[in-house]
Amino acid sequence: MGTWGPGPFDSDTAEDYLDELEEKSASGRLVAVTTTFRATTEDGTSSEILPEEVIAAAAVVAANLPAGASLEWSEDYSDVTDWLPKPVDPILASSAMRALENVFSENESFWRSWVNAEEREEARAELDRVKALLRSAYGGGSR
């Protein structure tokens, strides 16, 4: 896997996932991100889904929220804020958050894979930004 930055779309895996989403209609993207979230399990393990895909899917949802539309996501996917039907259902935002928590509450190996501690903290901050946007959509706190 190639990772070139701390953002949710800054890896080969995330970019491949986004390329697949880009080819779908808005309703097809909705199905795809929902399927990604359902593929996670409570213990964060799944042979079908990678952490970078979960982050990318959750960031797509966050980008399509009113507060997310004003943030810069990726110049390669500048139209990501228009990828999902509006308004985004709060249940989808909650599902995205639950998937992130499932994958990252037990997956410290993902965080240890960062060579540079500063970049690891930048990546955590980016993930926290996505989580904050998702929480704002459904009024949720941390589980």
Summary of the structure (lengths in Angstrom):
residues: 143
radius of gyration: 13.8
end to end distance: 30.1
largest distance: 38.7
contacts: 420
relative contact order: 0.17
helix: 62%
strand: 1%
